[in-house]
């Protein structure tokens, strides 16, 4: 699975970024080697 994950095109993240841009949102990514990554989406209220 590790090799498959590394061969991704990043299309999913690109789509998320596009949606966030349209809604004045932002994305935070924190990752640690061997632990994985945490993706946090911030959207304005209202």
mmCIF file of the N, C-alpha and C atoms, coordinates in Angstrom:
data_MODEL
# 
_entry.id   MODEL 
# 
loop_
_atom_site.group_PDB 
_atom_site.id 
_atom_site.type_symbol 
_atom_site.label_atom_id 
_atom_site.label_alt_id 
_atom_site.label_comp_id 
_atom_site.label_asym_id 
_atom_site.label_entity_id 
_atom_site.label_seq_id 
_atom_site.pdbx_PDB_ins_code 
_atom_site.Cartn_x 
_atom_site.Cartn_y 
_atom_site.Cartn_z 
_atom_site.occupancy 
_atom_site.B_iso_or_equiv 
_atom_site.pdbx_formal_charge 
_atom_site.auth_seq_id 
_atom_site.auth_comp_id 
_atom_site.auth_asym_id 
_atom_site.auth_atom_id 
_atom_site.pdbx_PDB_model_num 
ATOM 1   N N  . UNK A 1 1  ? 0.813   -1.200 0.000  1.00 0.00 ? 1  UNK A N  1 
ATOM 2   C CA . UNK A 1 1  ? 0.000   0.000  0.000  1.00 0.00 ? 1  UNK A CA 1 
ATOM 3   C C  . UNK A 1 1  ? 0.854   1.259  0.000  1.00 0.00 ? 1  UNK A C  1 
ATOM 4   N N  . UNK A 1 2  ? 2.002   1.204  0.641  1.00 0.00 ? 2  UNK A N  1 
ATOM 5   C CA . UNK A 1 2  ? 2.845   2.394  0.733  1.00 0.00 ? 2  UNK A CA 1 
ATOM 6   C C  . UNK A 1 2  ? 3.259   2.878  -0.644 1.00 0.00 ? 2  UNK A C  1 
ATOM 7   N N  . UNK A 1 3  ? 3.682   1.972  -1.514 1.00 0.00 ? 3  UNK A N  1 
ATOM 8   C CA . UNK A 1 3  ? 4.118   2.382  -2.845 1.00 0.00 ? 3  UNK A CA 1 
ATOM 9   C C  . UNK A 1 3  ? 2.958   2.952  -3.651 1.00 0.00 ? 3  UNK A C  1 
ATOM 10  N N  . UNK A 1 4  ? 1.764   2.396  -3.461 1.00 0.00 ? 4  UNK A N  1 
ATOM 11  C CA . UNK A 1 4  ? 0.600   2.885  -4.180 1.00 0.00 ? 4  UNK A CA 1 
ATOM 12  C C  . UNK A 1 4  ? 0.261   4.312  -3.745 1.00 0.00 ? 4  UNK A C  1 
ATOM 13  N N  . UNK A 1 5  ? 0.336   4.583  -2.459 1.00 0.00 ? 5  UNK A N  1 
ATOM 14  C CA . UNK A 1 5  ? 0.019   5.915  -1.940 1.00 0.00 ? 5  UNK A CA 1 
ATOM 15  C C  . UNK A 1 5  ? 0.996   6.952  -2.483 1.00 0.00 ? 5  UNK A C  1 
ATOM 16  N N  . UNK A 1 6  ? 2.239   6.589  -2.656 1.00 0.00 ? 6  UNK A N  1 
ATOM 17  C CA . UNK A 1 6  ? 3.251   7.519  -3.125 1.00 0.00 ? 6  UNK A CA 1 
ATOM 18  C C  . UNK A 1 6  ? 3.140   7.802  -4.618 1.00 0.00 ? 6  UNK A C  1 
ATOM 19  N N  . UNK A 1 7  ? 2.405   6.964  -5.353 1.00 0.00 ? 7  UNK A N  1 
ATOM 20  C CA . UNK A 1 7  ? 2.267   7.152  -6.796 1.00 0.00 ? 7  UNK A CA 1 
ATOM 21  C C  . UNK A 1 7  ? 1.035   7.975  -7.166 1.00 0.00 ? 7  UNK A C  1 
ATOM 22  N N  . UNK A 1 8  ? 0.313   8.510  -6.161 1.00 0.00 ? 8  UNK A N  1 
ATOM 23  C CA . UNK A 1 8  ? -0.898  9.286  -6.427 1.00 0.00 ? 8  UNK A CA 1 
ATOM 24  C C  . UNK A 1 8  ? -0.589  10.556 -7.203 1.00 0.00 ? 8  UNK A C  1 
ATOM 25  N N  . UNK A 1 9  ? -1.603  11.071 -7.892 1.00 0.00 ? 9  UNK A N  1 
ATOM 26  C CA . UNK A 1 9  ? -1.422  12.284 -8.688 1.00 0.00 ? 9  UNK A CA 1 
ATOM 27  C C  . UNK A 1 9  ? -1.680  13.541 -7.876 1.00 0.00 ? 9  UNK A C  1 
ATOM 28  N N  . UNK A 1 10 ? -2.248  13.391 -6.683 1.00 0.00 ? 10 UNK A N  1 
ATOM 29  C CA . UNK A 1 10 ? -2.599  14.552 -5.883 1.00 0.00 ? 10 UNK A CA 1 
ATOM 30  C C  . UNK A 1 10 ? -3.891  15.198 -6.352 1.00 0.00 ? 10 UNK A C  1 
ATOM 31  N N  . UNK A 1 11 ? -4.638  14.527 -7.212 1.00 0.00 ? 11 UNK A N  1 
ATOM 32  C CA . UNK A 1 11 ? -5.872  15.088 -7.763 1.00 0.00 ? 11 UNK A CA 1 
ATOM 33  C C  . UNK A 1 11 ? -6.897  15.372 -6.674 1.00 0.00 ? 11 UNK A C  1 
ATOM 34  N N  . UNK A 1 12 ? -7.035  14.460 -5.722 1.00 0.00 ? 12 UNK A N  1 
ATOM 35  C CA . UNK A 1 12 ? -7.999  14.653 -4.634 1.00 0.00 ? 12 UNK A CA 1 
ATOM 36  C C  . UNK A 1 12 ? -7.702  15.921 -3.858 1.00 0.00 ? 12 UNK A C  1 
ATOM 37  N N  . UNK A 1 13 ? -6.437  16.135 -3.526 1.00 0.00 ? 13 UNK A N  1 
ATOM 38  C CA . UNK A 1 13 ? -6.048  17.324 -2.779 1.00 0.00 ? 13 UNK A CA 1 
ATOM 39  C C  . UNK A 1 13 ? -6.263  18.583 -3.616 1.00 0.00 ? 13 UNK A C  1 
ATOM 40  N N  . UNK A 1 14 ? -6.035  18.480 -4.909 1.00 0.00 ? 14 UNK A N  1 
ATOM 41  C CA . UNK A 1 14 ? -6.256  19.598 -5.826 1.00 0.00 ? 14 UNK A CA 1 
ATOM 42  C C  . UNK A 1 14 ? -7.731  19.994 -5.850 1.00 0.00 ? 14 UNK A C  1 
ATOM 43  N N  . UNK A 1 15 ? -8.618  19.018 -5.861 1.00 0.00 ? 15 UNK A N  1 
ATOM 44  C CA . UNK A 1 15 ? -10.063 19.275 -5.862 1.00 0.00 ? 15 UNK A CA 1 
ATOM 45  C C  . UNK A 1 15 ? -10.470 19.948 -4.552 1.00 0.00 ? 15 UNK A C  1 
ATOM 46  N N  . UNK A 1 16 ? -9.960  19.445 -3.437 1.00 0.00 ? 16 UNK A N  1 
ATOM 47  C CA . UNK A 1 16 ? -10.266 20.029 -2.129 1.00 0.00 ? 16 UNK A CA 1 
ATOM 48  C C  . UNK A 1 16 ? -9.803  21.486 -2.092 1.00 0.00 ? 16 UNK A C  1 
ATOM 49  N N  . UNK A 1 17 ? -8.603  21.741 -2.585 1.00 0.00 ? 17 UNK A N  1 
ATOM 50  C CA . UNK A 1 17 ? -8.064  23.104 -2.590 1.00 0.00 ? 17 UNK A CA 1 
ATOM 51  C C  . UNK A 1 17 ? -8.945  24.039 -3.424 1.00 0.00 ? 17 UNK A C  1 
ATOM 52  N N  . UNK A 1 18 ? -9.429  23.552 -4.552 1.00 0.00 ? 18 UNK A N  1 
ATOM 53  C CA . UNK A 1 18 ? -10.300 24.337 -5.424 1.00 0.00 ? 18 UNK A CA 1 
ATOM 54  C C  . UNK A 1 18 ? -11.605 24.695 -4.707 1.00 0.00 ? 18 UNK A C  1 
ATOM 55  N N  . UNK A 1 19 ? -12.199 23.726 -4.036 1.00 0.00 ? 19 UNK A N  1 
ATOM 56  C CA . UNK A 1 19 ? -13.450 23.957 -3.291 1.00 0.00 ? 19 UNK A CA 1 
ATOM 57  C C  . UNK A 1 19 ? -13.217 24.970 -2.173 1.00 0.00 ? 19 UNK A C  1 
ATOM 58  N N  . UNK A 1 20 ? -12.115 24.810 -1.436 1.00 0.00 ? 20 UNK A N  1 
ATOM 59  C CA . UNK A 1 20 ? -11.823 25.726 -0.337 1.00 0.00 ? 20 UNK A CA 1 
ATOM 60  C C  . UNK A 1 20 ? -11.611 27.152 -0.839 1.00 0.00 ? 20 UNK A C  1 
ATOM 61  N N  . UNK A 1 21 ? -10.955 27.294 -1.981 1.00 0.00 ? 21 UNK A N  1 
ATOM 62  C CA . UNK A 1 21 ? -10.718 28.621 -2.557 1.00 0.00 ? 21 UNK A CA 1 
ATOM 63  C C  . UNK A 1 21 ? -12.045 29.318 -2.855 1.00 0.00 ? 21 UNK A C  1 
ATOM 64  N N  . UNK A 1 22 ? -12.995 28.572 -3.385 1.00 0.00 ? 22 UNK A N  1 
ATOM 65  C CA . UNK A 1 22 ? -14.306 29.151 -3.722 1.00 0.00 ? 22 UNK A CA 1 
ATOM 66  C C  . UNK A 1 22 ? -15.097 29.556 -2.483 1.00 0.00 ? 22 UNK A C  1 
ATOM 67  N N  . UNK A 1 23 ? -14.812 28.931 -1.343 1.00 0.00 ? 23 UNK A N  1 
ATOM 68  C CA . UNK A 1 23 ? -15.569 29.194 -0.114 1.00 0.00 ? 23 UNK A CA 1 
ATOM 69  C C  . UNK A 1 23 ? -14.738 29.938 0.936  1.00 0.00 ? 23 UNK A C  1 
ATOM 70  N N  . UNK A 1 24 ? -13.635 30.548 0.504  1.00 0.00 ? 24 UNK A N  1 
ATOM 71  C CA . UNK A 1 24 ? -12.753 31.276 1.414  1.00 0.00 ? 24 UNK A CA 1 
ATOM 72  C C  . UNK A 1 24 ? -12.296 30.419 2.593  1.00 0.00 ? 24 UNK A C  1 
ATOM 73  N N  . UNK A 1 25 ? -12.072 29.155 2.324  1.00 0.00 ? 25 UNK A N  1 
ATOM 74  C CA . UNK A 1 25 ? -11.598 28.248 3.352  1.00 0.00 ? 25 UNK A CA 1 
ATOM 75  C C  . UNK A 1 25 ? -10.106 28.052 3.242  1.00 0.00 ? 25 UNK A C  1 
ATOM 76  N N  . UNK A 1 26 ? -9.565  27.293 4.180  1.00 0.00 ? 26 UNK A N  1 
ATOM 77  C CA . UNK A 1 26 ? -8.143  26.963 4.103  1.00 0.00 ? 26 UNK A CA 1 
ATOM 78  C C  . UNK A 1 26 ? -7.913  25.560 4.623  1.00 0.00 ? 26 UNK A C  1 
ATOM 79  N N  . UNK A 1 27 ? -6.761  25.032 4.272  1.00 0.00 ? 27 UNK A N  1 
ATOM 80  C CA . UNK A 1 27 ? -6.408  23.664 4.612  1.00 0.00 ? 27 UNK A CA 1 
ATOM 81  C C  . UNK A 1 27 ? -5.092  23.657 5.376  1.00 0.00 ? 27 UNK A C  1 
ATOM 82  N N  . UNK A 1 28 ? -5.071  22.950 6.498  1.00 0.00 ? 28 UNK A N  1 
ATOM 83  C CA . UNK A 1 28 ? -3.838  22.775 7.263  1.00 0.00 ? 28 UNK A CA 1 
ATOM 84  C C  . UNK A 1 28 ? -3.455  21.303 7.200  1.00 0.00 ? 28 UNK A C  1 
ATOM 85  N N  . UNK A 1 29 ? -2.181  21.056 6.969  1.00 0.00 ? 29 UNK A N  1 
ATOM 86  C CA . UNK A 1 29 ? -1.689  19.679 6.915  1.00 0.00 ? 29 UNK A CA 1 
ATOM 87  C C  . UNK A 1 29 ? -0.516  19.537 7.874  1.00 0.00 ? 29 UNK A C  1 
ATOM 88  N N  . UNK A 1 30 ? -0.615  18.560 8.765  1.00 0.00 ? 30 UNK A N  1 
ATOM 89  C CA . UNK A 1 30 ? 0.488   18.260 9.673  1.00 0.00 ? 30 UNK A CA 1 
ATOM 90  C C  . UNK A 1 30 ? 0.852   16.805 9.456  1.00 0.00 ? 30 UNK A C  1 
ATOM 91  N N  . UNK A 1 31 ? 2.125   16.531 9.226  1.00 0.00 ? 31 UNK A N  1 
ATOM 92  C CA . UNK A 1 31 ? 2.519   15.142 9.025  1.00 0.00 ? 31 UNK A CA 1 
ATOM 93  C C  . UNK A 1 31 ? 3.825   14.849 9.747  1.00 0.00 ? 31 UNK A C  1 
ATOM 94  N N  . UNK A 1 32 ? 3.950   13.596 10.158 1.00 0.00 ? 32 UNK A N  1 
ATOM 95  C CA . UNK A 1 32 ? 5.169   13.124 10.799 1.00 0.00 ? 32 UNK A CA 1 
ATOM 96  C C  . UNK A 1 32 ? 5.527   11.788 10.169 1.00 0.00 ? 32 UNK A C  1 
ATOM 97  N N  . UNK A 1 33 ? 6.792   11.637 9.855  1.00 0.00 ? 33 UNK A N  1 
ATOM 98  C CA . UNK A 1 33 ? 7.258   10.397 9.242  1.00 0.00 ? 33 UNK A CA 1 
ATOM 99  C C  . UNK A 1 33 ? 6.939   9.234  10.176 1.00 0.00 ? 33 UNK A C  1 
ATOM 100 N N  . UNK A 1 34 ? 6.327   8.204  9.619  1.00 0.00 ? 34 UNK A N  1 
ATOM 101 C CA . UNK A 1 34 ? 6.004   7.018  10.400 1.00 0.00 ? 34 UNK A CA 1 
ATOM 102 C C  . UNK A 1 34 ? 4.700   7.112  11.168 1.00 0.00 ? 34 UNK A C  1 
ATOM 103 N N  . UNK A 1 35 ? 4.107   8.300  11.212 1.00 0.00 ? 35 UNK A N  1 
ATOM 104 C CA . UNK A 1 35 ? 2.857   8.469  11.960 1.00 0.00 ? 35 UNK A CA 1 
ATOM 105 C C  . UNK A 1 35 ? 1.673   8.777  11.060 1.00 0.00 ? 35 UNK A C  1 
ATOM 106 N N  . UNK A 1 36 ? 1.931   9.337  9.884  1.00 0.00 ? 36 UNK A N  1 
ATOM 107 C CA . UNK A 1 36 ? 0.852   9.683  8.975  1.00 0.00 ? 36 UNK A CA 1 
ATOM 108 C C  . UNK A 1 36 ? 0.623   11.180 8.928  1.00 0.00 ? 36 UNK A C  1 
ATOM 109 N N  . UNK A 1 37 ? -0.511  11.581 8.387  1.00 0.00 ? 37 UNK A N  1 
ATOM 110 C CA . UNK A 1 37 ? -0.810  12.996 8.217  1.00 0.00 ? 37 UNK A CA 1 
ATOM 111 C C  . UNK A 1 37 ? -2.210  13.311 8.719  1.00 0.00 ? 37 UNK A C  1 
ATOM 112 N N  . UNK A 1 38 ? -2.374  14.543 9.191  1.00 0.00 ? 38 UNK A N  1 
ATOM 113 C CA . UNK A 1 38 ? -3.680  15.040 9.621  1.00 0.00 ? 38 UNK A CA 1 
ATOM 114 C C  . UNK A 1 38 ? -4.037  16.227 8.733  1.00 0.00 ? 38 UNK A C  1 
ATOM 115 N N  . UNK A 1 39 ? -5.208  16.168 8.122  1.00 0.00 ? 39 UNK A N  1 
ATOM 116 C CA . UNK A 1 39 ? -5.686  17.232 7.252  1.00 0.00 ? 39 UNK A CA 1 
ATOM 117 C C  . UNK A 1 39 ? -6.846  17.933 7.958  1.00 0.00 ? 39 UNK A C  1 
ATOM 118 N N  . UNK A 1 40 ? -6.745  19.239 8.124  1.00 0.00 ? 40 UNK A N  1 
ATOM 119 C CA . UNK A 1 40 ? -7.794  20.003 8.781  1.00 0.00 ? 40 UNK A CA 1 
ATOM 120 C C  . UNK A 1 40 ? -8.332  21.056 7.824  1.00 0.00 ? 40 UNK A C  1 
ATOM 121 N N  . UNK A 1 41 ? -9.652  21.074 7.658  1.00 0.00 ? 41 UNK A N  1 
ATOM 122 C CA . UNK A 1 41 ? -10.305 22.035 6.770  1.00 0.00 ? 41 UNK A CA 1 
ATOM 123 C C  . UNK A 1 41 ? -10.929 23.130 7.634  1.00 0.00 ? 41 UNK A C  1 
ATOM 124 N N  . UNK A 1 42 ? -10.660 24.394 7.270  1.00 0.00 ? 42 UNK A N  1 
ATOM 125 C CA . UNK A 1 42 ? -11.214 25.547 7.986  1.00 0.00 ? 42 UNK A CA 1 
ATOM 126 C C  . UNK A 1 42 ? -12.139 26.275 7.032  1.00 0.00 ? 42 UNK A C  1 
ATOM 127 N N  . UNK A 1 43 ? -13.417 26.403 7.414  1.00 0.00 ? 43 UNK A N  1 
ATOM 128 C CA . UNK A 1 43 ? -14.397 27.119 6.603  1.00 0.00 ? 43 UNK A CA 1 
ATOM 129 C C  . UNK A 1 43 ? -15.008 28.240 7.438  1.00 0.00 ? 43 UNK A C  1 
ATOM 130 N N  . UNK A 1 44 ? -15.246 29.415 6.824  1.00 0.00 ? 44 UNK A N  1 
ATOM 131 C CA . UNK A 1 44 ? -15.855 30.507 7.573  1.00 0.00 ? 44 UNK A CA 1 
ATOM 132 C C  . UNK A 1 44 ? -17.307 30.203 7.924  1.00 0.00 ? 44 UNK A C  1 
ATOM 133 N N  . UNK A 1 45 ? -17.755 30.665 9.079  1.00 0.00 ? 45 UNK A N  1 
ATOM 134 C CA . UNK A 1 45 ? -19.145 30.464 9.504  1.00 0.00 ? 45 UNK A CA 1 
ATOM 135 C C  . UNK A 1 45 ? -20.065 31.376 8.680  1.00 0.00 ? 45 UNK A C  1 
ATOM 136 N N  . UNK A 1 46 ? -21.240 30.881 8.398  1.00 0.00 ? 46 UNK A N  1 
ATOM 137 C CA . UNK A 1 46 ? -22.235 31.704 7.695  1.00 0.00 ? 46 UNK A CA 1 
ATOM 138 C C  . UNK A 1 46 ? -21.976 31.720 6.244  1.00 0.00 ? 46 UNK A C  1 
# 
